[in-house]
Amino acid sequence: MTRIFVTASGTEIGKTFVTCAFIHQLRSTGRRVAALKPVASGFDNAAIEETDTGALLTALGHPLDSNRIDAISPWRFTEPLSPDMAAARENRTIPFSALVEVCTTDREADITLIEGIGGVMVPLDDTHTVLDWIEAVDAPVLLVTGGYLGSLSHTLTALGMLRSRDREVAGIIVDESVEQPVSLDETAAAIRRFSDQVPVFTLPRVSSYTNAPDLLPLLANYL
């Protein structure tokens, strides 16, 4: 079974939208897809359909019941903070070994998409970051970024950190930001100059992930 880890250059960049687009496109080809959002902060039990977890379950065609929610997002926190801070507010922690085990357990699927939280260097606890999580899961990475001012530095910094741990980056997806100083294509071109052969795709703003352009070529080597 193939695993792909979806991370980002920061928070609120578009990881969930991109993950849902991949779920939709993969399912459209007849592939069996599983998805995880193991750590979720800012989780609102009163509006599950509006959460990242709810979006993934809907894209998978699953009901938003408690068993499904627990399976896809075992560690959920109310405060919209970094995982370590959100957990601390509830006198909880995220057990790193259990987190890795959830992500590496085989599922009845052709591919499992693992959506991270925040950016590459967000702390999970006192000693681990998302990058440590990515390394422990040992899956190819999709890096989602935006076209906002500052995205070039954020993207290349995230890419540099991934490469510092010899992580395999399957591709970079530049998700069009609400406000951006230059065109999406200009941002993507600048990232390409420094990405050393890593494929860079653009994702224009669309009304639904079902209308996203074809992203599956980024996974061609893993399917």
Kinemage of the C-alpha trace (Angstrom):
@kinemage 1
@onewidth
@group {chain A} dominant
@subgroup {mainchain}
@vectorlist {calphas} color= white
{ca met a 1} P 0.000 0.000 0.000
{ca thr a 2} L 1.266 3.445 -0.926
{ca arg a 3} L 1.355 6.252 1.630
{ca ile a 4} L 1.685 9.947 0.781
{ca phe a 5} L 2.185 12.680 3.379
{ca val a 6} L 0.606 16.073 2.618
{ca thr a 7} L 2.314 18.962 4.405
{ca ala a 8} L 2.602 22.694 3.827
{ca ser a 9} L 4.746 25.786 4.120
{ca gly a 10} L 2.422 27.088 6.845
{ca thr a 11} L -1.099 26.957 8.208
{ca glu a 12} L -4.311 27.727 6.322
{ca ile a 13} L -2.517 27.186 3.004
{ca gly a 14} L -4.832 24.596 1.468
{ca lys a 15} L -3.702 21.124 2.597
{ca thr a 16} L -7.233 19.862 3.126
{ca phe a 17} L -8.503 21.224 -0.194
{ca val a 18} L -5.581 19.597 -2.002
{ca thr a 19} L -6.041 16.312 -0.135
{ca cys a 20} L -9.745 16.292 -1.018
{ca ala a 21} L -8.862 16.956 -4.665
{ca phe a 22} L -6.538 13.958 -4.664
{ca ile a 23} L -9.186 11.793 -2.992
{ca his a 24} L -11.717 12.778 -5.643
{ca gln a 25} L -9.343 12.235 -8.553
{ca leu a 26} L -8.009 8.934 -7.238
{ca arg a 27} L -11.495 7.590 -6.568
{ca ser a 28} L -12.509 8.658 -10.067
{ca thr a 29} L -9.877 6.264 -11.438
{ca gly a 30} L -11.300 3.379 -9.403
{ca arg a 31} L -8.572 3.326 -6.769
{ca arg a 32} L -9.354 2.517 -3.163
{ca val a 33} L -8.387 5.542 -1.080
{ca ala a 34} L -7.924 6.037 2.649
{ca ala a 35} L -7.166 9.347 4.293
{ca leu a 36} L -6.036 10.469 7.717
{ca lys a 37} L -5.928 13.771 9.551
{ca pro a 38} L -4.517 12.292 12.742
{ca val a 39} L -3.985 15.593 14.562
{ca ala a 40} L -6.596 18.336 14.316
{ca ser a 41} L -6.707 21.557 16.302
{ca gly a 42} L -9.537 24.068 16.204
{ca phe a 43} L -11.961 21.152 16.027
{ca asp a 44} L -15.600 22.166 16.566
{ca asn a 45} L -17.852 19.294 17.595
{ca ala a 46} L -20.884 21.439 16.821
{ca ala a 47} L -19.856 21.952 13.190
{ca ile a 48} L -18.046 18.790 12.165
{ca glu a 49} L -18.960 19.253 8.513
{ca glu a 50} L -16.901 22.462 8.506
{ca thr a 51} L -13.757 20.852 9.931
{ca asp a 52} L -10.874 19.371 7.957
{ca thr a 53} L -11.873 15.958 9.265
{ca gly a 54} L -15.414 16.443 8.016
{ca ala a 55} L -14.181 17.560 4.597
{ca leu a 56} L -12.004 14.461 4.195
{ca leu a 57} L -14.776 12.098 5.274
{ca thr a 58} L -17.185 13.746 2.833
{ca ala a 59} L -14.663 13.443 -0.008
{ca leu a 60} L -14.248 9.760 0.845
{ca gly a 61} L -18.022 9.285 0.741
{ca his a 62} L -18.215 8.354 4.424
{ca pro a 63} L -20.788 9.489 6.999
{ca leu a 64} L -19.721 11.925 9.709
{ca asp a 65} L -20.287 9.471 12.542
{ca ser a 66} L -18.236 9.193 15.716
{ca asn a 67} L -16.452 5.985 14.719
{ca arg a 68} L -15.308 7.442 11.401
{ca ile a 69} L -14.202 10.676 13.068
{ca asp a 70} L -12.209 8.792 15.717
{ca ala a 71} L -10.559 6.652 13.036
{ca ile a 72} L -9.494 9.494 10.773
{ca ser a 73} L -8.615 12.053 13.503
{ca pro a 74} L -7.716 10.330 16.787
{ca trp a 75} L -6.211 13.484 18.340
{ca arg a 76} L -8.631 16.419 18.173
{ca phe a 77} L -8.335 19.646 20.133
{ca thr a 78} L -10.625 22.634 20.508
{ca glu a 79} L -8.167 25.523 20.454
{ca pro a 80} L -6.907 26.619 16.994
{ca leu a 81} L -3.262 26.508 18.077
{ca ser a 82} L -0.151 24.486 17.337
{ca pro a 83} L -0.709 20.857 18.423
{ca asp a 84} L 1.556 21.076 21.462
{ca met a 85} L -0.225 24.199 22.742
{ca ala a 86} L -3.712 22.974 21.888
{ca ala a 87} L -3.048 19.690 23.689
{ca ala a 88} L -1.610 21.488 26.721
{ca arg a 89} L -4.802 23.542 27.060
{ca glu a 90} L -6.627 20.251 27.630
{ca asn a 91} L -3.917 18.687 29.821
{ca arg a 92} L -3.216 16.169 27.090
{ca thr a 93} L -0.279 15.156 24.913
{ca ile a 94} L 0.098 13.488 21.533
{ca pro a 95} L 1.941 10.175 22.022
{ca phe a 96} L 4.428 10.207 19.173
{ca ser a 97} L 4.856 6.452 18.823
{ca ala a 98} L 1.079 5.947 18.701
{ca leu a 99} L 0.758 8.709 16.102
{ca val a 100} L 3.318 7.008 13.876
{ca glu a 101} L 1.655 3.629 14.381
{ca val a 102} L -1.718 5.003 13.248
{ca cys a 103} L -0.105 6.336 10.083
{ca thr a 104} L 1.836 3.192 9.223
{ca thr a 105} L -0.895 0.628 9.886
{ca asp a 106} L -1.930 -1.113 6.680
{ca arg a 107} L -5.422 -0.366 5.454
{ca glu a 108} L -7.676 -1.891 2.834
{ca ala a 109} L -6.739 0.756 0.297
{ca asp a 110} L -4.456 1.242 -2.670
{ca ile a 111} L -3.211 4.549 -1.299
{ca thr a 112} L -3.423 6.355 2.033
{ca leu a 113} L -3.164 10.138 2.147
{ca ile a 114} L -1.890 11.482 5.470
{ca glu a 115} L -2.628 15.155 6.015
{ca gly a 116} L -0.340 16.856 8.496
{ca ile a 117} L -1.089 19.911 10.588
{ca gly a 118} L 0.266 23.408 10.065
{ca gly a 119} L 3.664 23.652 8.428
{ca val a 120} L 6.706 21.419 8.306
{ca met a 121} L 8.224 22.686 11.554
{ca val a 122} L 5.127 22.953 13.744
{ca pro a 123} L 5.741 21.395 17.197
{ca leu a 124} L 3.734 18.315 18.127
{ca asp a 125} L 5.060 18.081 21.683
{ca asp a 126} L 8.132 19.148 23.651
{ca thr a 127} L 10.549 17.255 21.409
{ca his a 128} L 8.894 16.427 18.079
{ca thr a 129} L 7.840 18.496 15.086
{ca val a 130} L 5.807 17.634 11.996
{ca leu a 131} L 9.139 17.026 10.250
{ca asp a 132} L 9.977 14.311 12.790
{ca trp a 133} L 6.556 12.807 12.088
{ca ile a 134} L 7.171 12.844 8.342
{ca glu a 135} L 10.558 11.185 8.813
{ca ala a 136} L 9.130 8.471 11.076
{ca val a 137} L 6.300 7.656 8.656
{ca asp a 138} L 8.853 7.544 5.805
{ca ala a 139} L 6.407 8.384 3.021
{ca pro a 140} L 6.876 10.596 -0.044
{ca val a 141} L 5.800 14.168 0.607
{ca leu a 142} L 3.543 16.607 -1.217
{ca leu a 143} L 4.334 20.183 -0.186
{ca val a 144} L 1.444 22.664 -0.464
{ca thr a 145} L 2.189 26.374 -0.573
{ca gly a 146} L 0.522 29.579 -1.716
{ca gly a 147} L 1.099 32.647 -3.848
{ca tyr a 148} L 0.971 35.147 -0.986
{ca leu a 149} L 3.758 37.620 -0.290
{ca gly a 150} L 6.495 35.682 1.498
{ca ser a 151} L 5.557 32.310 0.077
{ca leu a 152} L 8.841 31.931 -1.829
{ca ser a 153} L 10.909 32.044 1.349
{ca his a 154} L 8.457 29.868 3.264
{ca thr a 155} L 8.328 27.280 0.484
{ca leu a 156} L 12.057 27.045 -0.075
{ca thr a 157} L 12.703 26.929 3.676
{ca ala a 158} L 10.216 24.062 4.051
{ca leu a 159} L 11.781 22.287 1.073
{ca gly a 160} L 15.236 22.764 2.581
{ca met a 161} L 14.137 21.270 5.891
{ca leu a 162} L 12.614 18.258 4.143
{ca arg a 163} L 15.826 17.735 2.205
{ca ser a 164} L 17.890 18.046 5.378
{ca arg a 165} L 16.236 14.794 6.482
{ca asp a 166} L 16.532 13.206 3.012
{ca arg a 167} L 12.769 13.182 2.552
{ca glu a 168} L 11.451 12.339 -0.911
{ca val a 169} L 9.371 15.263 -2.194
{ca ala a 170} L 6.900 14.031 -4.805
{ca gly a 171} L 5.859 17.527 -5.762
{ca ile a 172} L 5.038 21.084 -4.779
{ca ile a 173} L 1.537 22.456 -5.286
{ca val a 174} L 1.150 26.232 -5.392
{ca asp a 175} L -2.414 26.951 -4.286
{ca glu a 176} L -3.642 30.359 -5.438
{ca ser a 177} L -3.945 32.753 -2.491
{ca val a 178} L -6.724 35.307 -2.076
{ca glu a 179} L -4.150 38.087 -2.228
{ca gln a 180} L -0.858 37.675 -4.074
{ca pro a 181} L 1.603 40.219 -5.481
{ca val a 182} L 2.286 38.377 -8.751
{ca ser a 183} L 0.567 35.745 -10.870
{ca leu a 184} L 0.405 32.130 -9.806
{ca asp a 185} L 2.602 31.151 -12.757
{ca glu a 186} L 5.297 33.650 -11.751
{ca thr a 187} L 5.389 32.268 -8.232
{ca ala a 188} L 5.602 28.698 -9.526
{ca ala a 189} L 8.393 29.647 -11.950
{ca ala a 190} L 10.428 31.190 -9.147
{ca ile a 191} L 10.015 28.073 -6.999
{ca arg a 192} L 11.022 25.834 -9.911
{ca arg a 193} L 14.344 27.655 -10.260
{ca phe a 194} L 15.321 26.526 -6.773
{ca ser a 195} L 13.493 23.207 -6.422
{ca asp a 196} L 16.063 21.057 -8.257
{ca gln a 197} L 13.774 18.965 -10.472
{ca val a 198} L 10.912 18.643 -7.989
{ca pro a 199} L 7.671 18.950 -10.014
{ca val a 200} L 5.782 22.183 -9.304
{ca phe a 201} L 2.058 22.322 -10.109
{ca thr a 202} L -0.311 25.261 -9.796
{ca leu a 203} L -3.830 25.133 -8.412
{ca pro a 204} L -5.984 28.119 -9.427
{ca arg a 205} L -8.872 29.102 -7.180
{ca val a 206} L -11.875 26.956 -8.073
{ca ser a 207} L -15.328 26.656 -6.529
{ca ser a 208} L -14.827 23.040 -5.451
{ca tyr a 209} L -12.050 20.489 -5.219
{ca thr a 210} L -14.034 18.465 -7.743
{ca asn a 211} L -13.135 21.162 -10.285
{ca ala a 212} L -9.403 21.131 -9.553
{ca pro a 213} L -7.016 20.490 -12.454
{ca asp a 214} L -5.483 17.038 -12.793
{ca leu a 215} L -2.947 16.560 -10.006
{ca leu a 216} L -2.444 12.821 -10.411
{ca pro a 217} L 0.741 13.117 -12.529
{ca leu a 218} L 2.461 14.041 -9.259
{ca leu a 219} L 1.678 10.534 -7.989
{ca ala a 220} L 2.435 8.665 -11.191
{ca asn a 221} L 5.579 7.080 -9.735
{ca tyr a 222} L 3.725 5.805 -6.670
{ca leu a 223} L 0.536 4.289 -8.083
